[in-house]
């Protein structure tokens, strides 16, 4: 067999001028397949090593090669079984789970930090609702007041603030402003922003989660709902329909479909126009139209 000799310099080889000699050994390939395979591997290695990323030097090269080999040979991570309450469930039949496989990496991987931030912000809002921080404090610089006098002082201060915008304090009482209200802390703005980000990560129009204000009217409501189905929910609905239509769940010939007619129901004028056309071409009778509109009791 004729041997092909092809010299490839390693991506990590150092070149310089002077008296240093190239000590790399030529690599012999038996055929074109071996040569192209080595070239492809060398190109990928060179791309990684010359990427300029500071974290590349911290990588475990053996594990890097192992992960490359496993995924190259199709040995990627797979789910072997499921557990419910710590008990392993059968893969099929009675007691098994109906699993809906995800369409992407999942919202927790895609927007996990955003969801955590929203949860923390919700806890902060709950804290302010349960234990609101006082906006101001009346401090006594004189003798210690009894609880009865403190209560009377606070009540008097509250009544005065509801009737006057100017206050008077003697030398024994000092006013100190403390804390911030949720508006100054921008809790409302932050919650609105996070709601918008979660809507984006979920693929749901922001108006449906009240993340932004839009001029929603009855005339464009149908179009908005149709856009929600077509651009956001259709892949999920299709995945559920296909799984629930499988032979291990439904008898042969039975299919599962979502009924979204009521959700996409148009205005009375639009429905009347459609019914008029269907009746004219003989596709629907007057009785069928009345039944569709719940006009027959």
C-alpha positions as CSV (number, residue, x, y, z in Angstrom):
1,X,0.0,0.0,0.0
2,X,1.3,3.4,-0.9
3,X,1.9,5.6,2.1
4,X,1.1,9.3,2.2
5,X,3.5,11.4,4.2
6,X,2.2,14.6,5.5
7,X,3.8,16.8,8.1
8,X,1.6,18.9,10.3
9,X,3.1,21.2,12.9
10,X,1.4,21.1,16.2
11,X,-0.7,24.1,17.2
12,X,1.3,24.6,20.3
13,X,4.7,24.5,18.4
14,X,7.0,27.5,19.0
15,X,8.7,29.1,16.0
16,X,11.7,31.3,16.2
17,X,14.6,32.4,14.1
18,X,18.2,31.6,14.9
19,X,20.1,28.4,15.4
20,X,17.2,26.4,17.0
21,X,16.1,23.5,14.8
22,X,12.7,22.0,14.3
23,X,12.7,18.7,16.1
24,X,9.1,17.7,15.2
25,X,8.8,14.3,13.5
26,X,6.8,13.8,10.3
27,X,3.5,11.9,10.8
28,X,2.8,9.2,8.3
29,X,-0.8,8.5,7.1
30,X,-1.9,5.4,5.4
31,X,-4.7,7.0,3.5
32,X,-6.5,10.2,2.8
33,X,-9.1,9.4,5.6
34,X,-6.4,9.4,8.3
35,X,-4.9,12.6,7.0
36,X,-8.2,14.5,6.9
37,X,-9.2,13.2,10.3
38,X,-5.9,14.4,11.8
39,X,-6.2,17.8,10.1
40,X,-9.7,18.3,11.5
41,X,-8.6,17.5,15.1
42,X,-5.5,19.7,14.8
43,X,-7.7,22.6,13.6
44,X,-10.1,22.3,16.5
45,X,-7.2,22.1,19.0
46,X,-5.5,25.1,17.5
47,X,-8.8,27.1,17.6
48,X,-9.1,26.3,21.4
49,X,-5.5,27.0,22.3
50,X,-5.3,30.2,20.3
51,X,-8.7,31.5,21.5
52,X,-7.0,33.9,23.9
53,X,-9.3,32.9,26.7
54,X,-7.5,33.1,30.1
55,X,-9.5,30.2,31.4
56,X,-8.1,27.8,28.8
57,X,-4.9,27.2,30.8
58,X,-7.0,26.2,33.8
59,X,-8.8,23.4,31.9
60,X,-8.1,19.8,32.6
61,X,-6.8,18.6,29.2
62,X,-7.5,14.9,29.9
63,X,-11.1,15.6,30.8
64,X,-11.4,17.9,27.7
65,X,-10.2,15.0,25.5
66,X,-12.5,12.6,27.3
67,X,-15.5,14.8,26.8
68,X,-14.6,15.3,23.1
69,X,-14.3,11.5,22.5
70,X,-17.5,10.6,24.3
71,X,-19.6,13.1,22.4
72,X,-17.8,12.3,19.2
73,X,-18.8,8.6,19.6
74,X,-22.3,9.5,20.6
75,X,-21.9,8.6,24.3
76,X,-23.6,11.8,25.6
77,X,-25.4,11.9,28.9
78,X,-28.8,10.1,28.8
79,X,-31.6,9.6,31.4
80,X,-31.6,6.0,32.5
81,X,-34.6,6.1,34.8
82,X,-37.0,8.4,36.8
83,X,-37.8,8.3,40.5
84,X,-40.9,9.5,42.4
85,X,-40.5,10.1,46.1
86,X,-37.2,8.4,45.9
87,X,-38.6,5.3,44.4
88,X,-37.6,4.1,40.9
89,X,-40.6,3.9,38.5
90,X,-40.9,1.4,35.6
91,X,-39.9,2.7,32.2
92,X,-43.2,1.8,30.6
93,X,-46.6,0.2,31.5
94,X,-48.4,0.6,34.8
95,X,-46.8,3.0,37.1
96,X,-44.6,4.6,34.5
97,X,-44.4,8.3,33.8
98,X,-45.5,10.1,30.7
99,X,-42.5,12.3,29.9
100,X,-42.6,15.4,27.7
101,X,-39.1,16.0,26.3
102,X,-37.9,19.5,26.3
103,X,-37.4,21.5,23.1
104,X,-34.2,23.3,24.3
105,X,-31.9,23.6,27.3
106,X,-34.8,24.6,29.5
107,X,-35.9,27.8,31.1
108,X,-34.0,27.2,34.3
109,X,-30.7,27.0,32.3
110,X,-31.7,29.9,30.1
111,X,-33.1,32.3,32.7
112,X,-32.3,30.7,36.0
113,X,-30.6,33.8,37.4
114,X,-33.5,36.0,36.3
115,X,-35.9,33.8,38.1
116,X,-33.8,33.7,41.3
117,X,-33.6,37.5,41.2
118,X,-37.4,37.7,40.8
119,X,-37.9,35.4,43.8
120,X,-35.5,37.5,45.9
121,X,-37.3,40.6,44.9
122,X,-40.6,39.1,45.9
123,X,-39.2,38.2,49.3
124,X,-38.0,41.8,49.7
125,X,-41.5,43.1,48.9
126,X,-43.0,40.7,51.3
127,X,-40.6,41.8,54.0
128,X,-41.6,45.4,53.6
129,X,-45.3,44.5,53.7
130,X,-44.9,42.5,56.9
131,X,-42.4,44.7,58.7
132,X,-42.5,48.1,57.1
133,X,-39.6,50.3,58.1
134,X,-40.6,53.5,59.9
135,X,-40.1,56.6,57.8
136,X,-39.3,58.8,60.8
137,X,-38.5,58.5,64.5
138,X,-39.2,60.9,67.3
139,X,-36.2,60.8,69.7
140,X,-36.5,62.1,73.2
141,X,-33.3,64.0,74.3
142,X,-34.6,64.5,77.9
143,X,-35.9,62.2,80.5
144,X,-37.2,58.8,79.5
145,X,-40.9,58.9,78.7
146,X,-43.5,56.5,80.0
147,X,-45.3,54.3,77.4
148,X,-48.5,56.4,77.9
149,X,-46.7,59.6,77.1
150,X,-45.0,58.0,74.1
151,X,-48.4,56.9,72.7
152,X,-49.9,60.3,73.2
153,X,-46.9,62.0,71.6
154,X,-47.2,59.7,68.5
155,X,-51.0,60.2,68.2
156,X,-50.6,64.0,68.5
157,X,-47.8,63.9,65.8
158,X,-50.0,61.8,63.5
159,X,-53.0,64.1,63.9
160,X,-50.9,67.2,63.3
161,X,-49.3,65.8,60.1
162,X,-52.8,65.1,58.7
163,X,-53.9,68.7,59.2
164,X,-50.6,70.7,58.8
165,X,-47.5,70.4,56.7
166,X,-45.4,72.4,59.3
167,X,-44.3,70.8,62.5
168,X,-42.9,72.3,65.7
169,X,-40.6,70.4,68.1
170,X,-39.1,71.6,71.4
171,X,-35.5,71.0,72.5
172,X,-36.4,67.7,74.2
173,X,-37.7,66.0,71.0
174,X,-35.7,65.3,67.8
175,X,-37.0,64.1,64.5
176,X,-34.9,61.6,62.6
177,X,-35.7,60.3,59.1
178,X,-35.1,56.6,58.5
179,X,-35.4,54.1,55.7
180,X,-36.9,54.3,52.3
181,X,-40.2,53.3,50.9
182,X,-40.5,50.7,48.2
183,X,-41.0,53.4,45.6
184,X,-37.6,55.0,46.4
185,X,-36.0,51.6,46.4
186,X,-37.4,51.1,42.9
187,X,-38.9,47.8,43.9
188,X,-41.9,48.3,41.5
189,X,-39.6,49.2,38.6
190,X,-37.3,46.2,39.3
191,X,-40.3,43.8,39.5
192,X,-41.6,45.2,36.2
193,X,-38.2,44.7,34.6
194,X,-37.8,41.1,35.8
195,X,-41.4,40.3,34.6
196,X,-40.4,41.6,31.2
197,X,-37.2,39.5,31.2
198,X,-39.0,36.3,32.3
199,X,-41.6,36.9,29.5
200,X,-38.8,37.1,27.0
201,X,-37.2,34.0,28.3
202,X,-40.5,32.2,28.1
203,X,-41.3,33.4,24.7
204,X,-44.6,35.0,25.9
205,X,-45.6,38.5,24.8
206,X,-45.0,40.9,27.7
207,X,-48.6,42.2,27.5
208,X,-49.9,38.8,28.6
209,X,-48.0,38.9,31.9
210,X,-48.7,42.6,32.4
211,X,-45.0,43.4,32.0
212,X,-45.8,46.3,29.7
213,X,-48.8,48.5,28.9
214,X,-50.4,48.1,25.5
215,X,-53.5,49.4,24.0
216,X,-55.4,46.1,24.0
217,X,-58.8,46.4,22.4
218,X,-61.4,43.9,21.5
219,X,-60.6,44.3,17.8
220,X,-56.9,43.3,18.1
221,X,-57.4,40.8,20.9
222,X,-57.9,37.9,18.5
223,X,-54.8,38.8,16.6
224,X,-52.8,39.0,19.9
225,X,-54.1,35.6,21.0
226,X,-53.3,34.0,17.6
227,X,-49.8,35.4,17.8
228,X,-49.4,33.9,21.3
229,X,-50.4,30.5,19.9
230,X,-48.4,30.6,16.7
231,X,-45.1,32.2,18.1
232,X,-45.1,31.0,21.7
233,X,-47.2,28.1,22.6
234,X,-47.4,26.1,19.3
235,X,-44.2,24.1,19.8
236,X,-45.3,23.1,23.4
237,X,-48.8,22.3,22.4
238,X,-47.5,20.1,19.5
239,X,-45.1,18.2,21.7
240,X,-47.9,17.5,24.2
241,X,-50.3,16.4,21.5
242,X,-47.8,14.1,19.9
243,X,-46.8,12.4,23.2
244,X,-50.4,11.9,24.3
245,X,-51.3,10.5,20.9
246,X,-48.6,7.8,21.2
247,X,-49.7,4.2,21.2
248,X,-48.8,3.7,24.9
249,X,-51.3,6.3,25.9
250,X,-54.1,6.3,23.3
251,X,-55.7,3.4,21.4
252,X,-54.8,3.1,17.7
253,X,-56.5,5.7,15.6
254,X,-57.1,8.1,18.5
255,X,-55.3,11.4,18.5
256,X,-55.0,14.1,21.2
257,X,-55.6,17.7,20.2
258,X,-56.0,21.0,22.1
259,X,-59.3,22.7,21.6
260,X,-58.4,26.4,21.3
261,X,-61.4,27.5,19.3
262,X,-62.9,29.4,22.2
263,X,-59.6,31.1,23.0
264,X,-59.3,32.2,19.3
265,X,-63.0,33.1,19.1
266,X,-63.4,36.3,17.0
267,X,-65.8,39.1,17.5
268,X,-69.5,38.7,16.7
269,X,-69.1,40.6,13.4
270,X,-66.2,38.4,12.3
271,X,-68.1,35.2,13.2
272,X,-71.2,36.4,11.4
273,X,-69.2,37.0,8.2
274,X,-67.6,33.5,8.4
275,X,-71.0,31.9,9.0
276,X,-72.5,33.8,6.1
277,X,-69.8,32.5,3.7
278,X,-70.0,28.9,5.0
279,X,-73.8,28.9,4.7
280,X,-73.7,30.3,1.2
281,X,-71.4,27.6,0.0
282,X,-73.4,24.9,1.8
283,X,-70.7,24.0,4.3
284,X,-73.0,24.9,7.3
285,X,-76.7,25.0,7.8
286,X,-78.6,27.6,9.8
287,X,-79.2,25.0,12.5
288,X,-75.5,24.2,12.7
289,X,-74.7,27.9,13.0
290,X,-77.2,28.3,15.8
291,X,-75.8,25.3,17.6
292,X,-72.3,26.7,17.3
293,X,-73.4,30.0,18.8
294,X,-75.4,28.2,21.6
295,X,-78.6,29.7,20.3
296,X,-80.5,26.4,20.5
297,X,-81.5,25.4,24.0
